[in-house]
Amino acid sequence: MTPAVMTAKIADGQGFIAALDQSGGSTPKALKGYGIEESAWSTEEEMFGLIHDMRARIITSPVFTGDKVIGAILFERTMDGEAGGKPVPQALHERGVVPFLKIDKGLEAEENGVQLMKAMPGLDALLERAAKLGIFGTKERSVINLANREGIAQVVAQQFDIAQQVLSHGLVPIIEPEVNIKSPERAEADSILLEELTKALDAMTGEAQVMLKLSLPATRDLFRQLVDHPRVLRVVALSGGYARPEACEELAQNHGVIASFSRALLNDLRHEMSDDEFNASLGAAIDEIWSASAKKAAASAAA
């Protein structure tokens, strides 16, 4: 797919983005959910090999295509690996799935009610390599735990600084300032985040666009103005700890927002499943998430 084709698919495609980007810290939990206990590996390399096998099985499944999955976010090791005997970005391109890369290196300790991103040494070199491999964009995550305006402003400022660096390499950044859905100040944090994001988007120069990956808001359709903002290519939602039925129900109430789920997509998959069982389970999850994303999005566009 050319950059223009990928841009059009992400902007207008009626589907969702799969998050296949669990990193080192979250990999053991992801593997346990897949039915593989920590006793199954003795080294980090073995652990990453097991999670890559899971991701390759997903990517090569006949139900994982661009008809309903318009994009996939990859961990760096996944980007560098193979699926079905082909480099992962190439395998995704051939399926009509737009590849993204997780670039953040984890979170700092909480301060001012938020967790900023850790430093990203070597980011320019990583972005250059990703572009050559056919990666379309990036994803970078911060966390907001409390409705602290100073902290939320810091999160947004850092996210947009990194976004400009990503844009300079011809890639599209997914800005992810996740609001903790268990926060006692969730609704207020959502509102402050909306204000800070709008200010940052309004201040952008040129014609570049970014994407936003946001927690499903406490107030229905709170982020509608971000969906319609000329600087936003697409708004996607993380499941944030919701089980799939709850995540899809919440998502369906937010017009113009599509899913970018991880746990809610993968939760029913087990490594011991036969291929038929695996594909049926993955297909059912894809259909449910696609329906909450695309059917609602299509109805919104027609309204």
C-alpha positions in Angstrom: 0.0 0.0 0.0 1.2 3.5 -0.8 1.2 6.2 1.8 -1.8 7.8 0.1 -3.7 4.5 0.2 -2.9 4.0 3.8 -3.9 7.6 4.7 -7.2 7.1 3.0 -7.8 3.8 4.7 -7.1 5.2 8.2 -9.1 8.3 7.6 -12.2 6.7 6.1 -12.0 2.9 6.6 -14.9 1.3 8.3 -13.1 -0.9 10.8 -10.8 -0.8 13.8 -7.1 -0.9 14.8 -5.7 -3.9 16.6 -3.2 -3.2 19.3 -0.6 -6.0 19.2 2.1 -4.0 21.0 2.4 -5.5 24.5 6.0 -4.6 25.6 8.4 -6.3 28.0 6.6 -5.4 31.2 3.1 -6.5 30.0 4.2 -9.6 28.1 4.0 -12.1 30.9 0.4 -11.0 31.6 -0.5 -11.2 27.9 1.0 -14.7 27.7 -0.8 -15.9 30.8 -4.1 -14.7 29.3 -3.1 -16.8 26.2 -2.7 -19.8 28.5 1.1 -19.8 28.8 2.5 -19.6 32.3 5.8 -18.1 33.3 7.3 -21.5 33.8 7.2 -22.0 30.0 10.3 -19.8 29.5 13.5 -19.2 31.3 15.0 -16.2 29.4 13.6 -13.0 28.0 14.4 -14.1 24.5 12.2 -17.2 25.0 9.4 -15.1 26.4 9.5 -12.7 23.4 9.6 -15.7 21.1 6.4 -17.0 22.6 4.5 -13.7 22.3 5.8 -13.3 18.7 4.4 -16.7 17.9 1.0 -15.6 19.2 1.1 -12.4 17.2 2.2 -14.2 14.0 -0.7 -16.6 14.5 -3.1 -13.7 14.7 -1.6 -11.8 11.7 -1.7 -14.9 9.5 -5.2 -15.9 10.5 -7.6 -15.9 7.5 -10.0 -13.6 9.5 -7.4 -11.0 10.2 -7.7 -8.8 7.1 -8.1 -5.2 6.1 -11.9 -5.7 5.5 -12.5 -5.2 9.2 -9.0 -4.6 10.8 -7.8 -1.4 9.1 -4.6 -1.1 11.2 -2.3 -2.9 13.7 0.0 -1.4 16.3 3.2 -3.4 16.6 5.9 -3.8 19.3 9.4 -3.1 17.9 10.4 -6.8 18.1 7.3 -7.7 16.2 8.1 -5.1 13.5 11.5 -6.7 13.1 10.1 -10.3 13.0 8.3 -12.4 10.4 4.8 -13.8 10.0 4.1 -16.5 7.5 7.7 -16.3 6.3 7.5 -12.6 5.5 8.6 -9.4 7.3 5.6 -8.5 9.5 5.0 -5.0 7.9 5.0 -6.7 4.5 2.6 -9.4 5.7 0.2 -6.7 7.0 0.4 -4.6 3.8 -0.5 -7.7 1.8 -3.6 -8.2 4.0 -4.6 -4.6 3.6 -3.8 -3.8 7.2 -1.9 -0.5 7.9 1.1 -1.0 10.3 1.9 1.3 13.2 4.8 1.0 15.7 4.7 1.6 19.5 7.7 3.9 20.2 7.4 4.8 23.9 9.7 3.2 26.4 7.3 3.1 29.3 6.2 5.5 32.0 7.8 7.7 34.6 6.6 7.6 38.2 3.4 9.5 38.9 3.8 13.2 39.5 1.0 15.9 39.4 -1.5 13.1 39.0 0.0 11.9 35.7 2.7 9.6 34.3 4.8 11.1 31.6 6.7 9.0 29.0 10.3 8.0 29.7 13.0 9.3 27.5 13.3 7.7 24.1 17.0 7.5 23.2 17.7 6.7 19.5 14.1 7.7 18.5 15.2 9.3 15.2 17.1 6.2 14.1 14.1 4.0 15.0 11.7 6.2 13.1 13.9 6.2 10.1 14.1 2.4 10.2 10.4 2.1 10.7 9.7 4.3 7.6 11.9 2.1 5.5 10.1 -1.0 6.6 6.7 0.4 5.5 5.4 1.5 8.9 2.7 4.2 8.5 2.6 5.7 12.0 3.6 5.4 15.6 1.9 5.2 19.0 3.1 6.7 22.2 1.3 6.4 25.6 1.1 8.5 28.7 -1.3 8.0 31.7 -3.6 10.5 33.5 -4.7 9.4 37.0 -6.1 12.6 38.4 -7.7 15.8 37.2 -4.6 17.9 37.7 -4.5 20.6 35.0 -0.8 21.2 35.4 0.0 17.5 35.0 -2.4 17.0 32.1 -0.9 20.0 30.3 2.5 18.5 30.8 1.3 15.2 29.2 -0.2 17.0 26.2 2.9 19.1 25.7 5.2 16.1 25.8 3.0 14.1 23.5 2.9 16.9 20.9 6.7 17.4 21.1 7.2 13.7 20.2 4.5 14.0 17.6 6.4 16.7 15.8 9.5 14.5 15.8 7.4 11.6 14.3 5.9 13.9 11.7 9.4 15.0 10.6 10.1 11.5 9.5 6.9 11.3 7.4 5.0 9.1 9.8 1.7 9.8 11.5 1.7 9.8 15.3 -1.0 8.3 17.5 -1.1 10.5 20.6 -2.3 8.4 23.5 -2.9 10.3 26.8 -4.8 7.5 28.6 -7.2 8.6 31.3 -7.4 5.9 34.0 -11.0 4.7 33.8 -10.8 3.8 37.6 -9.8 7.4 38.5 -12.1 9.0 41.1 -11.8 12.2 39.0 -12.3 10.6 35.6 -15.0 12.9 34.2 -13.1 16.0 35.2 -9.9 14.6 33.8 -11.6 13.9 30.5 -12.8 17.5 30.3 -9.4 19.0 31.1 -7.8 16.7 28.6 -10.3 17.8 25.9 -9.4 21.5 26.6 -5.7 20.9 26.5 -5.8 18.7 23.3 -7.9 21.3 21.5 -5.5 24.1 22.4 -2.5 22.0 21.1 -4.3 21.0 17.9 -5.3 24.6 17.2 -1.7 25.7 17.7 -0.4 23.2 15.1 1.1 24.9 12.0 1.2 23.6 8.4 -1.2 20.9 7.2 0.0 17.9 9.2 -2.5 15.7 11.0 -2.2 13.4 14.0 -4.3 10.6 15.4 -5.7 10.4 19.0 -6.0 7.3 21.1 -8.2 8.1 24.1 -9.9 6.3 26.9 -13.7 5.9 26.4 -15.0 9.1 28.1 -17.3 9.1 31.2 -19.6 11.4 29.2 -21.0 10.1 25.9 -19.7 11.8 22.8 -17.4 14.1 24.8 -14.7 13.9 22.1 -16.9 14.6 19.1 -15.2 18.0 18.5 -11.9 16.2 18.3 -13.3 13.7 15.7 -14.2 16.7 13.6 -11.0 18.7 14.2 -9.1 19.4 10.9 -5.8 18.4 12.5 -7.1 14.9 13.5 -6.9 12.1 11.0 -8.8 9.7 13.3 -9.8 9.2 16.9 -9.5 5.7 18.3 -10.4 4.3 21.7 -8.5 2.0 24.0 -10.5 -0.6 26.0 -8.7 0.6 29.2 -9.5 -2.5 31.2 -13.1 -3.0 30.1 -14.1 -6.5 29.0 -15.0 -6.7 25.4 -18.9 -6.5 25.8 -18.5 -3.4 28.0 -15.9 -1.8 25.8 -18.0 -2.3 22.7 -21.1 -1.0 24.5 -19.2 2.2 25.6 -17.6 2.6 22.1 -21.0 2.4 20.3 -22.1 5.5 22.2 -19.2 7.6 20.9 -19.8 8.6 17.3 -16.9 8.8 14.9 -14.6 7.0 17.3 -13.3 3.5 16.4 -11.6 0.9 18.5 -8.0 0.2 19.1 -8.3 -2.7 21.5 -5.7 -5.1 22.8 -7.0 -7.2 25.7 -10.6 -6.8 24.6 -9.6 -8.3 21.2 -7.3 -11.1 22.4 -9.0 -12.2 25.7 -10.6 -15.4 24.4 -7.6 -16.7 22.5 -5.6 -19.7 23.9 -2.5 -21.3 22.5 -3.8 -24.8 22.8 -6.7 -24.1 20.4 -6.8 -25.8 17.1 -6.5 -23.5 14.1 -10.3 -23.7 13.5 -11.1 -22.9 17.1 -8.5 -20.1 17.1 -9.8 -18.5 13.9 -13.4 -18.8 15.0 -12.7 -17.1 18.4 -10.6 -14.4 16.8 -13.2 -13.9 14.1 -16.0 -13.5 16.6 -14.0 -10.9 18.5 -13.2 -9.0 15.3 -16.9 -9.0 14.3 -18.0 -7.6 17.6 -15.4 -4.9 17.8 -16.0 -4.0 14.1 -19.7 -3.7 14.6 -19.2 -1.2 17.5 -16.7 0.7 15.4 -17.9 0.7 11.8 -21.6 0.4 11.9 -21.9 3.2 14.4 -19.3 5.2 12.5 -21.2 4.6 9.2 -24.5 5.7 10.8 -22.8 8.8 12.2 -21.4 9.7 8.7 -24.9 9.3 7.2 -26.6 11.4 9.8 
